[in-house]
Amino acid sequence: MTEKEKMLSGEYYDPGDAELVALRLKARLLTETLNQTSVSDADKRVNIVKSLFGSTGRSIHIESSFNCDYGVNIHVGENFYANFGCVILDVAEVRIGDNCLIAPQVGIYTATHPLDPIKRNSGVEYGKPVTIGHNCWIGGHATINPGVTLGNNVVVASGAVVTKSFGDNVVIGGNPARVIKEIACSDC
């Protein structure tokens, strides 16, 4: 297996591998261009994001600054919006459904490291995918940790640290995040 194949399958991999370094450089250059492109040139910004991400819906809007590891492992649905300062570490797949809103300074992380200090110091890492359903709203300064799945219609309160998965129609918040309330949804 290549280091990229190991990375995408959730196994330990070497991030210093030449292919991975080149892919991260490509993503850094695209995000640099995106972050320097005027907000008045919306079509160019959308085209940059579409060339960076693995897949997108037609309607997508990302405020600068935006940063990611690879970009190609990010898949977003229709009507995606990410506000200022969004960071998505996509060493594993990140899948976000339709009609999702990401508030300022949100972090979505798939990258993680071994707990054992000797193994961690060797430089290997691994990833766990993140999945966010349709119609979700992630509040400002929230953190979505590796391996989390959020169902449809989930609202994540500002500042929440999401360390485990949650089903549909809930508001979650806190550190670690827990269910604050159920969402009564007549059309869900």
SVG drawing of the C-alpha trace seen along z (x, -y; Angstrom):
<svg xmlns="http://www.w3.org/2000/svg" viewBox="-45 -43 56 45">
<polyline fill="none" stroke="black" stroke-width="0.4" points="0.0,0.0 1.1,-3.5 1.2,-6.0 -1.8,-7.8 -3.7,-4.5 -2.8,-3.9 -4.0,-7.4 -7.3,-7.0 -7.9,-3.6 -7.3,-4.9 -4.0,-3.1 -0.8,-4.7 1.0,-6.5 4.0,-8.7 2.9,-12.3 6.4,-13.0 5.8,-10.8 6.7,-12.7 3.3,-12.1 1.4,-13.4 3.8,-16.4 3.0,-17.3 -0.7,-17.0 -0.6,-19.2 1.4,-21.8 -1.2,-21.8 -3.9,-22.4 -1.9,-25.1 -1.4,-26.9 -5.1,-26.7 -6.2,-27.9 -3.6,-30.7 -5.2,-31.8 -8.7,-31.5 -7.8,-33.6 -6.2,-36.3 -9.1,-36.4 -11.4,-39.4 -14.9,-38.7 -16.1,-40.7 -14.9,-37.9 -17.4,-35.3 -17.3,-33.1 -13.5,-32.7 -13.8,-31.9 -16.3,-29.2 -14.2,-27.7 -11.2,-27.6 -13.2,-25.7 -14.6,-23.3 -11.0,-22.5 -9.9,-22.1 -12.7,-19.9 -13.4,-16.3 -17.0,-17.2 -19.5,-20.1 -23.0,-21.1 -23.7,-24.0 -24.1,-26.6 -21.1,-27.0 -19.7,-30.0 -16.5,-30.1 -15.3,-33.2 -11.6,-33.8 -9.6,-32.7 -10.1,-29.0 -7.5,-26.2 -7.4,-22.5 -4.8,-19.7 -5.7,-18.1 -9.1,-19.5 -9.8,-16.5 -11.1,-14.5 -13.8,-17.1 -17.2,-16.5 -20.0,-19.1 -23.6,-19.1 -25.8,-21.9 -26.0,-25.3 -22.8,-25.0 -21.6,-28.0 -18.4,-28.3 -17.7,-31.6 -14.4,-33.2 -11.5,-31.1 -12.8,-27.6 -10.2,-24.8 -10.8,-21.3 -8.0,-18.8 -9.0,-16.2 -6.5,-13.3 -9.7,-11.2 -12.9,-11.9 -15.1,-14.8 -18.7,-14.5 -21.1,-17.4 -24.7,-17.2 -27.0,-19.8 -27.9,-23.1 -25.2,-23.2 -23.9,-26.4 -20.5,-26.6 -20.0,-29.7 -16.7,-31.5 -13.6,-29.8 -14.9,-26.2 -12.5,-23.3 -13.3,-20.0 -10.5,-17.5 -10.0,-14.0 -6.3,-13.9 -5.1,-12.2 -2.0,-10.8 -1.0,-7.7 -1.4,-8.0 1.8,-6.0 4.5,-8.7 7.2,-6.6 4.9,-5.8 3.7,-9.5 7.3,-10.7 8.1,-8.5 6.0,-10.9 3.2,-8.5 -0.4,-9.7 -3.8,-8.4 -7.2,-9.7 -10.9,-9.0 -13.6,-10.3 -16.2,-12.9 -19.7,-12.9 -22.2,-15.8 -25.8,-15.3 -28.2,-17.6 -29.5,-20.9 -26.8,-21.2 -25.6,-24.4 -22.2,-24.4 -21.8,-27.3 -18.7,-29.6 -15.6,-28.2 -17.0,-24.6 -14.6,-21.7 -15.6,-18.5 -13.1,-15.7 -12.0,-12.7 -14.5,-9.9 -17.6,-12.0 -20.9,-11.5 -23.7,-14.0 -27.2,-13.2 -29.5,-15.5 -30.8,-18.8 -28.2,-18.9 -27.3,-22.3 -23.9,-22.5 -23.7,-25.3 -20.9,-27.8 -17.8,-26.6 -18.8,-23.0 -16.2,-20.2 -17.8,-17.3 -16.0,-14.1 -18.7,-11.5 -21.5,-10.9 -25.1,-12.2 -28.2,-11.3 -30.8,-13.5 -32.7,-16.5 -30.7,-17.5 -29.0,-20.6 -25.7,-19.7 -23.2,-21.8 -20.6,-21.9 -17.2,-20.2 -17.6,-17.4 -20.7,-18.0 -24.0,-16.5 -27.6,-16.8 -29.1,-20.0 -32.5,-19.5 -34.4,-17.7 -35.5,-19.6 -39.3,-19.2 -39.3,-19.3 -42.7,-19.2 -41.1,-18.7 -38.2,-16.5"/>
</svg>
